Amino acid sequence: MDQKITDYINKQKSPQKEICHKLRSIILKTLSNAGEEMKWGVPAFVGGKLYIVALKDHVNFGYNDGSKKMKHVEIKSLDQIDSKKIIELIKSTKK
């Protein structure tokens, strides 16, 4: 696990901190070779095809939709995380 990403997540306020921890955990469990790094000032995975960014009142989980476009899911609380949907998005991005 990249210490810069851990530091980024730990400095966030609640609930963004907990949301970021959960999303990171899902990504790393789903893709053993996620290759996490800081990119564009935020945690990125799979060479930038996935990212997590904590914003003022939510977290965006960004993913590549299979084209050259990036899309994101806005998450405002832990209970809004649909693990199955996130895993589907992760697996579809890996292509």
TIMIGU-254903 format. One record per residue: residue in three letters; x negated, y, z negated of N, C-alpha, C, O in turn. Coordinates in nm, 3 decimals, decimal comma, padded with zeros to 5 digits. Atoms other than C-alpha are relative to their C-alpha. Layout:
<atoms>
<atom type="Ala" n_c1="X" n_c2="Y" n_c3="Z" ca_c1="X" ca_c2="Y" ca_c3="Z" c_c1="X" c_c2="Y" c_c3="Z" o_c1="X" o_c2="Y" o_c3="Z"/>
...
</atoms>
This chain:
<atoms>
<atom type="Met" n_c1="-00,085" n_c2="-00,119" n_c3="00,000" ca_c1="00,000" ca_c2="00,000" ca_c3="00,000" c_c1="-00,089" c_c2="00,125" c_c3="00,000" o_c1="-00,187" o_c2="00,133" o_c3="-00,074"/>
<atom type="Asp" n_c1="00,076" n_c2="-00,122" n_c3="-00,016" ca_c1="-00,129" ca_c2="00,340" ca_c3="00,098" c_c1="00,024" c_c2="00,095" c_c3="-00,118" o_c1="00,139" o_c2="00,129" o_c3="-00,147"/>
<atom type="Gln" n_c1="-00,013" n_c2="-00,086" n_c3="00,118" ca_c1="-00,198" ca_c2="00,562" ca_c3="-00,205" c_c1="00,061" c_c2="00,136" c_c3="00,034" o_c1="00,134" o_c2="00,193" o_c3="-00,047"/>
<atom type="Lys" n_c1="-00,057" n_c2="-00,130" n_c3="-00,040" ca_c1="-00,109" ca_c2="00,881" ca_c3="-00,012" c_c1="00,152" c_c2="-00,009" c_c3="00,009" o_c1="00,222" o_c2="00,086" o_c3="-00,025"/>
<atom type="Ile" n_c1="-00,145" n_c2="00,019" n_c3="-00,008" ca_c1="00,238" ca_c2="00,740" ca_c3="00,052" c_c1="00,059" c_c2="-00,014" c_c3="-00,139" o_c1="00,165" o_c2="00,042" o_c3="-00,168"/>
<atom type="Thr" n_c1="-00,046" n_c2="00,013" n_c3="00,139" ca_c1="00,276" ca_c2="00,638" ca_c3="-00,312" c_c1="00,006" c_c2="00,137" c_c3="-00,066" o_c1="00,103" o_c2="00,169" o_c3="-00,135"/>
<atom type="Asp" n_c1="00,004" n_c2="-00,134" n_c3="00,058" ca_c1="00,175" ca_c2="00,991" ca_c3="-00,416" c_c1="00,114" c_c2="00,086" c_c3="00,055" o_c1="00,180" o_c2="00,158" o_c3="-00,021"/>
<atom type="Tyr" n_c1="-00,108" n_c2="-00,077" n_c3="-00,063" ca_c1="00,421" ca_c2="01,147" ca_c3="-00,166" c_c1="00,134" c_c2="-00,037" c_c3="-00,064" o_c1="00,212" o_c2="00,051" o_c3="-00,100"/>
<atom type="Ile" n_c1="-00,128" n_c2="00,045" n_c3="00,055" ca_c1="00,708" ca_c2="00,936" ca_c3="-00,299" c_c1="00,013" c_c2="00,040" c_c3="-00,147" o_c1="00,118" o_c2="00,088" o_c3="-00,189"/>
<atom type="Asn" n_c1="-00,006" n_c2="-00,028" n_c3="00,144" ca_c1="00,621" ca_c2="00,984" ca_c3="-00,667" c_c1="00,020" c_c2="00,147" c_c3="-00,034" o_c1="00,066" o_c2="00,180" o_c3="-00,143"/>
<atom type="Lys" n_c1="-00,017" n_c2="-00,143" n_c3="00,029" ca_c1="00,623" ca_c2="01,364" ca_c3="-00,638" c_c1="00,142" c_c2="00,050" c_c3="00,034" o_c1="00,175" o_c2="00,166" o_c3="00,007"/>
<atom type="Gln" n_c1="-00,137" n_c2="-00,040" n_c3="-00,036" ca_c1="00,985" ca_c2="01,368" ca_c3="-00,510" c_c1="00,088" c_c2="00,001" c_c3="-00,124" o_c1="00,062" o_c2="-00,068" o_c3="-00,222"/>
<atom type="Lys" n_c1="-00,098" n_c2="-00,002" n_c3="00,110" ca_c1="01,277" ca_c2="01,452" ca_c3="-00,737" c_c1="00,100" c_c2="-00,114" c_c3="00,020" o_c1="00,105" o_c2="-00,175" o_c3="00,127"/>
<atom type="Ser" n_c1="-00,106" n_c2="00,102" n_c3="-00,009" ca_c1="01,560" ca_c2="01,209" ca_c3="-00,810" c_c1="00,121" c_c2="00,059" c_c3="00,069" o_c1="00,150" o_c2="00,177" o_c3="00,048"/>
<atom type="Pro" n_c1="00,014" n_c2="00,142" n_c3="-00,032" ca_c1="01,738" ca_c2="01,053" ca_c3="-00,630" c_c1="-00,092" c_c2="-00,028" c_c3="00,119" o_c1="-00,110" o_c2="-00,144" o_c3="00,156"/>
<atom type="Gln" n_c1="00,083" n_c2="00,022" n_c3="-00,118" ca_c1="01,504" ca_c2="01,108" ca_c3="-00,332" c_c1="-00,115" c_c2="-00,098" c_c3="-00,029" o_c1="-00,149" o_c2="-00,181" o_c3="00,055"/>
<atom type="Lys" n_c1="00,112" n_c2="00,088" n_c3="00,036" ca_c1="01,217" ca_c2="00,932" ca_c3="-00,515" c_c1="00,044" c_c2="-00,146" c_c3="00,004" o_c1="-00,025" o_c2="-00,229" o_c3="00,063"/>
<atom type="Glu" n_c1="-00,049" n_c2="00,138" n_c3="00,005" ca_c1="01,422" ca_c2="00,618" ca_c3="-00,578" c_c1="00,042" c_c2="-00,051" c_c3="00,138" o_c1="00,020" o_c2="-00,167" o_c3="00,172"/>
<atom type="Ile" n_c1="-00,039" n_c2="00,037" n_c3="-00,136" ca_c1="01,563" ca_c2="00,618" ca_c3="-00,225" c_c1="-00,124" c_c2="-00,034" c_c3="00,083" o_c1="-00,126" o_c2="-00,135" o_c3="00,154"/>
<atom type="Cys" n_c1="00,124" n_c2="00,025" n_c3="-00,074" ca_c1="01,213" ca_c2="00,643" ca_c3="-00,076" c_c1="-00,066" c_c2="-00,131" c_c3="-00,043" o_c1="-00,112" o_c2="-00,208" o_c3="00,042"/>
<atom type="His" n_c1="00,058" n_c2="00,126" n_c3="00,049" ca_c1="01,085" ca_c2="00,361" ca_c3="-00,299" c_c1="00,075" c_c2="-00,119" c_c3="00,058" o_c1="00,014" o_c2="-00,217" o_c3="00,102"/>
<atom type="Lys" n_c1="-00,082" n_c2="00,111" n_c3="-00,050" ca_c1="01,375" ca_c2="00,138" ca_c3="-00,192" c_c1="-00,022" c_c2="-00,021" c_c3="00,150" o_c1="-00,040" o_c2="-00,134" o_c3="00,195"/>
<atom type="Leu" n_c1="00,020" n_c2="00,012" n_c3="-00,144" ca_c1="01,334" ca_c2="00,213" ca_c3="00,180" c_c1="-00,138" c_c2="-00,056" c_c3="00,032" o_c1="-00,152" o_c2="-00,142" o_c3="00,119"/>
<atom type="Arg" n_c1="00,136" n_c2="00,051" n_c3="-00,021" ca_c1="00,959" ca_c2="00,155" ca_c3="00,163" c_c1="-00,006" c_c2="-00,149" c_c3="-00,030" o_c1="-00,066" o_c2="-00,226" o_c3="00,045"/>
<atom type="Ser" n_c1="-00,003" n_c2="00,141" n_c3="00,038" ca_c1="01,018" ca_c2="-00,175" ca_c3="-00,013" c_c1="00,066" c_c2="-00,086" c_c3="00,108" o_c1="00,015" o_c2="-00,192" o_c3="00,143"/>
<atom type="Ile" n_c1="-00,071" n_c2="00,074" n_c3="-00,105" ca_c1="01,267" ca_c2="-00,288" ca_c3="00,253" c_c1="-00,089" c_c2="-00,012" c_c3="00,125" o_c1="-00,099" o_c2="-00,119" o_c3="00,185"/>
<atom type="Ile" n_c1="00,086" n_c2="00,002" n_c3="-00,119" ca_c1="01,027" ca_c2="-00,191" ca_c3="00,534" c_c1="-00,114" c_c2="-00,100" c_c3="-00,019" o_c1="-00,140" o_c2="-00,182" o_c3="00,069"/>
<atom type="Leu" n_c1="00,117" n_c2="00,086" n_c3="00,022" ca_c1="00,728" ca_c2="-00,369" ca_c3="00,379" c_c1="00,038" c_c2="-00,147" c_c3="-00,014" o_c1="-00,039" o_c2="-00,235" o_c3="00,024"/>
<atom type="Lys" n_c1="-00,045" n_c2="00,140" n_c3="00,010" ca_c1="00,930" ca_c2="-00,684" ca_c3="00,300" c_c1="00,042" c_c2="-00,054" c_c3="00,137" o_c1="00,025" o_c2="-00,172" o_c3="00,165"/>
<atom type="Thr" n_c1="-00,048" n_c2="00,042" n_c3="-00,132" ca_c1="01,075" ca_c2="-00,692" ca_c3="00,653" c_c1="-00,114" c_c2="-00,018" c_c3="00,099" o_c1="-00,114" o_c2="-00,112" o_c3="00,178"/>
<atom type="Leu" n_c1="00,114" n_c2="00,004" n_c3="-00,092" ca_c1="00,750" ca_c2="-00,625" ca_c3="00,839" c_c1="-00,129" c_c2="-00,013" c_c3="-00,079" o_c1="-00,175" o_c2="00,084" o_c3="-00,140"/>
<atom type="Ser" n_c1="00,125" n_c2="00,020" n_c3="00,075" ca_c1="00,438" ca_c2="-00,775" ca_c3="00,686" c_c1="-00,114" c_c2="00,083" c_c3="00,057" o_c1="-00,211" o_c2="00,112" o_c3="-00,014"/>
<atom type="Asn" n_c1="00,104" n_c2="-00,080" n_c3="-00,064" ca_c1="00,230" ca_c2="-00,573" ca_c3="00,933" c_c1="00,052" c_c2="00,140" c_c3="00,034" o_c1="00,027" o_c2="00,190" o_c3="00,143"/>
<atom type="Ala" n_c1="-00,063" n_c2="-00,131" n_c3="-00,024" ca_c1="00,415" ca_c2="-00,240" ca_c3="00,898" c_c1="-00,101" c_c2="00,111" c_c3="00,025" o_c1="-00,068" o_c2="00,211" o_c3="00,088"/>
<atom type="Gly" n_c1="00,103" n_c2="-00,100" n_c3="-00,025" ca_c1="00,088" ca_c2="-00,046" ca_c3="00,901" c_c1="00,038" c_c2="00,139" c_c3="-00,047" o_c1="00,046" o_c2="00,232" o_c3="00,034"/>
<atom type="Glu" n_c1="-00,044" n_c2="-00,130" n_c3="00,049" ca_c1="00,195" ca_c2="00,240" ca_c3="00,676" c_c1="-00,113" c_c2="00,102" c_c3="00,001" o_c1="-00,230" o_c2="00,069" o_c3="-00,020"/>
<atom type="Glu" n_c1="00,094" n_c2="-00,111" n_c3="-00,005" ca_c1="00,026" ca_c2="00,579" ca_c3="00,709" c_c1="00,076" c_c2="00,131" c_c3="-00,019" o_c1="00,198" o_c2="00,136" o_c3="-00,002"/>
<atom type="Met" n_c1="-00,061" n_c2="-00,132" n_c3="00,002" ca_c1="00,092" ca_c2="00,947" ca_c3="00,653" c_c1="-00,013" c_c2="00,056" c_c3="00,141" o_c1="-00,123" o_c2="00,062" o_c3="00,197"/>
<atom type="Lys" n_c1="-00,002" n_c2="-00,055" n_c3="-00,135" ca_c1="00,193" ca_c2="01,100" ca_c3="00,986" c_c1="00,102" c_c2="00,113" c_c3="00,001" o_c1="00,213" o_c2="00,096" o_c3="-00,050"/>
<atom type="Trp" n_c1="-00,087" n_c2="-00,118" n_c3="00,001" ca_c1="00,348" ca_c2="01,443" ca_c3="01,042" c_c1="00,030" c_c2="00,047" c_c3="-00,143" o_c1="00,129" o_c2="00,116" o_c3="-00,166"/>
<atom type="Gly" n_c1="-00,019" n_c2="-00,039" n_c3="00,140" ca_c1="00,312" ca_c2="01,490" ca_c3="00,663" c_c1="00,099" c_c2="-00,086" c_c3="-00,077" o_c1="00,136" o_c2="-00,053" o_c3="-00,189"/>
<atom type="Val" n_c1="-00,097" n_c2="00,089" n_c3="00,066" ca_c1="00,552" ca_c2="01,204" ca_c3="00,582" c_c1="-00,044" c_c2="-00,146" c_c3="00,018" o_c1="-00,123" o_c2="-00,176" o_c3="00,107"/>
<atom type="Pro" n_c1="00,031" n_c2="00,141" n_c3="-00,017" ca_c1="00,529" ca_c2="00,826" ca_c3="00,533" c_c1="00,053" c_c2="-00,053" c_c3="00,134" o_c1="00,170" o_c2="-00,036" o_c3="00,167"/>
<atom type="Ala" n_c1="-00,038" n_c2="00,058" n_c3="-00,129" ca_c1="00,531" ca_c2="00,650" ca_c3="00,870" c_c1="-00,048" c_c2="-00,145" c_c3="00,005" o_c1="-00,144" o_c2="-00,183" o_c3="-00,062"/>
<atom type="Phe" n_c1="00,027" n_c2="00,143" n_c3="-00,010" ca_c1="00,523" ca_c2="00,284" ca_c3="00,966" c_c1="00,005" c_c2="-00,040" c_c3="00,146" o_c1="00,064" o_c2="00,029" o_c3="00,229"/>
<atom type="Val" n_c1="00,001" n_c2="00,055" n_c3="-00,136" ca_c1="00,465" ca_c2="00,077" ca_c3="01,281" c_c1="-00,045" c_c2="00,108" c_c3="00,100" o_c1="00,020" o_c2="00,130" o_c3="00,202"/>
<atom type="Gly" n_c1="00,054" n_c2="-00,101" n_c3="-00,091" ca_c1="00,256" ca_c2="00,351" ca_c3="01,441" c_c1="00,090" c_c2="00,120" c_c3="00,022" o_c1="00,084" o_c2="00,185" o_c3="00,126"/>
<atom type="Gly" n_c1="-00,090" n_c2="-00,114" n_c3="-00,010" ca_c1="00,520" ca_c2="00,615" ca_c3="01,376" c_c1="00,138" c_c2="-00,033" c_c3="00,055" o_c1="00,218" o_c2="00,058" o_c3="00,079"/>
<atom type="Lys" n_c1="-00,133" n_c2="00,038" n_c3="-00,049" ca_c1="00,819" ca_c2="00,416" ca_c3="01,501" c_c1="00,105" c_c2="00,002" c_c3="-00,110" o_c1="00,225" o_c2="00,002" o_c3="-00,082"/>
<atom type="Leu" n_c1="-00,088" n_c2="-00,013" n_c3="00,117" ca_c1="00,967" ca_c2="00,432" ca_c3="01,149" c_c1="-00,058" c_c2="00,108" c_c3="-00,089" o_c1="-00,180" o_c2="00,121" o_c3="-00,098"/>
<atom type="Tyr" n_c1="00,050" n_c2="-00,097" n_c3="00,097" ca_c1="00,945" ca_c2="00,713" ca_c3="00,896" c_c1="00,102" c_c2="00,023" c_c3="-00,110" o_c1="00,221" o_c2="-00,009" o_c3="-00,095"/>
<atom type="Ile" n_c1="-00,084" n_c2="-00,039" n_c3="00,112" ca_c1="01,083" ca_c2="00,831" ca_c3="00,564" c_c1="-00,036" c_c2="00,144" c_c3="-00,033" o_c1="-00,153" o_c2="00,176" o_c3="-00,049"/>
<atom type="Val" n_c1="00,028" n_c2="-00,138" n_c3="00,040" ca_c1="01,119" ca_c2="01,199" ca_c3="00,481" c_c1="00,101" c_c2="00,043" c_c3="-00,106" o_c1="00,222" o_c2="00,034" o_c3="-00,086"/>
<atom type="Ala" n_c1="-00,085" n_c2="-00,051" n_c3="00,107" ca_c1="01,252" ca_c2="01,341" ca_c3="00,154" c_c1="00,029" c_c2="00,146" c_c3="00,027" o_c1="-00,063" o_c2="00,226" o_c3="00,046"/>
<atom type="Leu" n_c1="-00,043" n_c2="-00,137" n_c3="-00,023" ca_c1="01,451" ca_c2="01,658" ca_c3="00,206" c_c1="00,070" c_c2="00,054" c_c3="-00,125" o_c1="00,076" o_c2="-00,015" o_c3="-00,227"/>
<atom type="Lys" n_c1="-00,055" n_c2="-00,068" n_c3="00,118" ca_c1="01,628" ca_c2="01,899" ca_c3="-00,030" c_c1="00,105" c_c2="-00,083" c_c3="-00,074" o_c1="00,100" o_c2="-00,093" o_c3="-00,197"/>
<atom type="Asp" n_c1="-00,107" n_c2="00,073" n_c3="00,069" ca_c1="01,935" ca_c2="01,685" ca_c3="-00,100" c_c1="00,024" c_c2="-00,140" c_c3="00,056" o_c1="00,128" o_c2="-00,201" o_c3="00,029"/>
<atom type="His" n_c1="-00,014" n_c2="00,134" n_c3="-00,056" ca_c1="01,877" ca_c2="01,359" ca_c3="00,090" c_c1="-00,133" c_c2="-00,049" c_c3="00,054" o_c1="-00,234" o_c2="00,022" o_c3="00,051"/>
<atom type="Val" n_c1="00,116" n_c2="00,060" n_c3="-00,065" ca_c1="01,628" ca_c2="01,128" ca_c3="00,259" c_c1="00,042" c_c2="-00,043" c_c3="00,139" o_c1="00,150" o_c2="-00,100" o_c3="00,157"/>
<atom type="Asn" n_c1="-00,024" n_c2="00,051" n_c3="-00,134" ca_c1="01,611" ca_c2="01,061" ca_c3="00,631" c_c1="-00,088" c_c2="-00,122" c_c3="00,023" o_c1="-00,208" o_c2="-00,120" o_c3="-00,001"/>
<atom type="Phe" n_c1="00,072" n_c2="00,119" n_c3="-00,045" ca_c1="01,514" ca_c2="00,713" ca_c3="00,745" c_c1="00,001" c_c2="00,008" c_c3="00,152" o_c1="00,106" o_c2="-00,010" o_c3="00,215"/>
<atom type="Gly" n_c1="00,010" n_c2="-00,014" n_c3="-00,144" ca_c1="01,390" ca_c2="00,761" ca_c3="01,100" c_c1="-00,046" c_c2="-00,127" c_c3="00,067" o_c1="-00,125" o_c2="-00,203" o_c3="00,011"/>
<atom type="Tyr" n_c1="00,036" n_c2="00,120" n_c3="-00,074" ca_c1="01,358" ca_c2="00,491" ca_c3="01,361" c_c1="00,006" c_c2="00,028" c_c3="00,149" o_c1="00,078" o_c2="00,117" o_c3="00,194"/>
<atom type="Asn" n_c1="-00,002" n_c2="-00,010" n_c3="-00,145" ca_c1="01,289" ca_c2="00,453" ca_c3="01,730" c_c1="00,114" c_c2="-00,087" c_c3="00,050" o_c1="00,125" o_c2="-00,204" o_c3="00,013"/>
<atom type="Asp" n_c1="-00,120" n_c2="00,073" n_c3="-00,045" ca_c1="01,608" ca_c2="00,351" ca_c3="01,908" c_c1="-00,026" c_c2="-00,091" c_c3="00,120" o_c1="00,068" o_c2="-00,136" o_c3="00,185"/>
<atom type="Gly" n_c1="00,033" n_c2="00,086" n_c3="-00,113" ca_c1="01,424" ca_c2="00,146" ca_c3="02,171" c_c1="-00,035" c_c2="00,078" c_c3="00,124" o_c1="-00,089" o_c2="00,023" o_c3="00,220"/>
<atom type="Ser" n_c1="00,040" n_c2="-00,087" n_c3="-00,111" ca_c1="01,381" ca_c2="00,439" ca_c3="02,405" c_c1="-00,111" c_c2="00,090" c_c3="-00,052" o_c1="-00,179" o_c2="00,056" o_c3="-00,149"/>
<atom type="Lys" n_c1="00,100" n_c2="-00,094" n_c3="00,049" ca_c1="01,150" ca_c2="00,736" ca_c3="02,366" c_c1="00,058" c_c2="00,092" c_c3="-00,108" o_c1="-00,012" o_c2="00,180" o_c3="-00,158"/>
<atom type="Lys" n_c1="-00,067" n_c2="-00,088" n_c3="00,097" ca_c1="01,400" ca_c2="00,895" ca_c3="02,127" c_c1="-00,008" c_c2="-00,058" c_c3="-00,141" o_c1="-00,008" o_c2="-00,179" o_c3="-00,161"/>
<atom type="Met" n_c1="-00,007" n_c2="00,039" n_c3="00,141" ca_c1="01,391" ca_c2="00,889" ca_c3="01,750" c_c1="00,139" c_c2="00,037" c_c3="-00,051" o_c1="00,196" o_c2="00,139" o_c3="-00,010"/>
<atom type="Lys" n_c1="-00,127" n_c2="-00,027" n_c3="00,066" ca_c1="01,711" ca_c2="00,871" ca_c3="01,546" c_c1="-00,023" c_c2="-00,013" c_c3="-00,148" o_c1="-00,128" o_c2="-00,061" o_c3="-00,191"/>
<atom type="His" n_c1="00,015" n_c2="00,017" n_c3="00,143" ca_c1="01,770" ca_c2="00,883" ca_c3="01,175" c_c1="00,134" c_c2="-00,026" c_c3="-00,069" o_c1="00,241" o_c2="00,005" o_c3="-00,016"/>
<atom type="Val" n_c1="-00,115" n_c2="00,023" n_c3="00,087" ca_c1="02,007" ca_c2="00,776" ca_c3="00,901" c_c1="-00,023" c_c2="00,089" c_c3="-00,122" o_c1="-00,130" o_c2="00,086" o_c3="-00,183"/>
<atom type="Glu" n_c1="00,008" n_c2="-00,089" n_c3="00,116" ca_c1="02,076" ca_c2="01,033" ca_c3="00,628" c_c1="00,053" c_c2="-00,074" c_c3="-00,123" o_c1="00,165" o_c2="-00,126" o_c3="-00,121"/>
<atom type="Ile" n_c1="-00,038" n_c2="00,072" n_c3="00,121" ca_c1="02,086" ca_c2="00,882" ca_c3="00,278" c_c1="-00,006" c_c2="00,095" c_c3="-00,119" o_c1="-00,110" o_c2="00,155" o_c3="-00,147"/>
<atom type="Lys" n_c1="-00,008" n_c2="-00,094" n_c3="00,113" ca_c1="02,201" ca_c2="01,084" ca_c3="-00,024" c_c1="-00,006" c_c2="-00,067" c_c3="-00,136" o_c1="-00,028" o_c2="00,000" o_c3="-00,237"/>
<atom type="Ser" n_c1="00,005" n_c2="00,071" n_c3="00,128" ca_c1="02,210" ca_c2="00,813" ca_c3="-00,293" c_c1="-00,043" c_c2="-00,145" c_c3="00,025" o_c1="-00,033" o_c2="-00,196" o_c3="00,136"/>
<atom type="Leu" n_c1="00,045" n_c2="00,139" n_c3="-00,011" ca_c1="02,074" ca_c2="00,466" ca_c3="-00,363" c_c1="00,111" c_c2="-00,092" c_c3="00,048" o_c1="00,086" o_c2="-00,183" o_c3="00,127"/>
<atom type="Asp" n_c1="-00,108" n_c2="00,090" n_c3="-00,038" ca_c1="02,416" ca_c2="00,307" ca_c3="-00,325" c_c1="00,045" c_c2="00,020" c_c3="00,145" o_c1="00,128" o_c2="-00,057" o_c3="00,195"/>
<atom type="Gln" n_c1="-00,028" n_c2="-00,017" n_c3="-00,143" ca_c1="02,437" ca_c2="00,445" ca_c3="00,031" c_c1="-00,092" c_c2="-00,085" c_c3="00,087" o_c1="-00,069" o_c2="-00,096" o_c3="00,208"/>
<atom type="Ile" n_c1="00,093" n_c2="00,082" n_c3="-00,078" ca_c1="02,151" ca_c2="00,218" ca_c3="00,137" c_c1="00,066" c_c2="-00,133" c_c3="00,032" o_c1="00,096" o_c2="-00,213" o_c3="-00,057"/>
<atom type="Asp" n_c1="-00,052" n_c2="00,127" n_c3="-00,048" ca_c1="02,291" ca_c2="-00,065" ca_c3="00,345" c_c1="-00,121" c_c2="-00,081" c_c3="00,047" o_c1="-00,167" o_c2="-00,067" o_c3="00,160"/>
<atom type="Ser" n_c1="00,123" n_c2="00,074" n_c3="-00,028" ca_c1="01,996" ca_c2="-00,305" ca_c3="00,331" c_c1="00,007" c_c2="-00,079" c_c3="00,130" o_c1="-00,089" o_c2="-00,082" o_c3="00,206"/>
<atom type="Lys" n_c1="-00,013" n_c2="00,080" n_c3="-00,123" ca_c1="02,129" ca_c2="-00,528" ca_c3="00,610" c_c1="-00,013" c_c2="00,088" c_c3="00,124" o_c1="-00,078" o_c2="00,050" o_c3="00,221"/>
<atom type="Lys" n_c1="00,007" n_c2="-00,091" n_c3="-00,114" ca_c1="02,172" ca_c2="-00,231" ca_c3="00,845" c_c1="-00,143" c_c2="00,053" c_c3="00,017" o_c1="-00,193" o_c2="00,061" o_c3="00,130"/>
<atom type="Ile" n_c1="00,138" n_c2="-00,050" n_c3="-00,007" ca_c1="01,826" ca_c2="-00,093" ca_c3="00,759" c_c1="-00,091" c_c2="-00,109" c_c3="00,058" o_c1="-00,176" o_c2="-00,080" o_c3="00,143"/>
<atom type="Ile" n_c1="00,082" n_c2="00,111" n_c3="-00,051" ca_c1="01,671" ca_c2="-00,437" ca_c3="00,824" c_c1="00,024" c_c2="-00,018" c_c3="00,150" o_c1="-00,071" o_c2="-00,042" o_c3="00,225"/>
<atom type="Glu" n_c1="-00,031" n_c2="00,010" n_c3="-00,143" ca_c1="01,851" ca_c2="-00,455" ca_c3="01,162" c_c1="-00,072" c_c2="00,109" c_c3="00,079" o_c1="-00,128" o_c2="00,082" o_c3="00,186"/>
<atom type="Leu" n_c1="00,067" n_c2="-00,111" n_c3="-00,068" ca_c1="01,715" ca_c2="-00,111" ca_c3="01,256" c_c1="-00,151" c_c2="-00,022" c_c3="00,005" o_c1="-00,215" o_c2="00,005" o_c3="00,107"/>
<atom type="Ile" n_c1="00,144" n_c2="00,028" n_c3="00,005" ca_c1="01,364" ca_c2="-00,210" ca_c3="01,147" c_c1="-00,037" c_c2="-00,104" c_c3="00,105" o_c1="-00,132" o_c2="-00,086" o_c3="00,181"/>
<atom type="Lys" n_c1="00,030" n_c2="00,109" n_c3="-00,094" ca_c1="01,373" ca_c2="-00,531" ca_c3="01,351" c_c1="00,019" c_c2="00,044" c_c3="00,145" o_c1="-00,055" o_c2="-00,001" o_c3="00,232"/>
<atom type="Ser" n_c1="-00,021" n_c2="-00,046" n_c3="-00,136" ca_c1="01,510" ca_c2="-00,356" ca_c3="01,658" c_c1="-00,110" c_c2="00,097" c_c3="00,043" o_c1="-00,141" o_c2="00,106" o_c3="00,162"/>
<atom type="Thr" n_c1="00,107" n_c2="-00,096" n_c3="-00,030" ca_c1="01,235" ca_c2="-00,093" ca_c3="01,637" c_c1="-00,130" c_c2="-00,071" c_c3="00,036" o_c1="-00,209" o_c2="-00,020" o_c3="00,115"/>
<atom type="Lys" n_c1="00,123" n_c2="00,077" n_c3="-00,015" ca_c1="00,961" ca_c2="-00,354" ca_c3="01,632" c_c1="-00,028" c_c2="-00,042" c_c3="00,144" o_c1="-00,142" o_c2="-00,075" o_c3="00,177"/>
<atom type="Lys" n_c1="00,012" n_c2="00,047" n_c3="-00,139" ca_c1="01,020" ca_c2="-00,442" ca_c3="02,000" c_c1="-00,105" c_c2="00,077" c_c3="00,077" o_c1="-00,127" o_c2="00,051" o_c3="00,195"/>
</atoms>
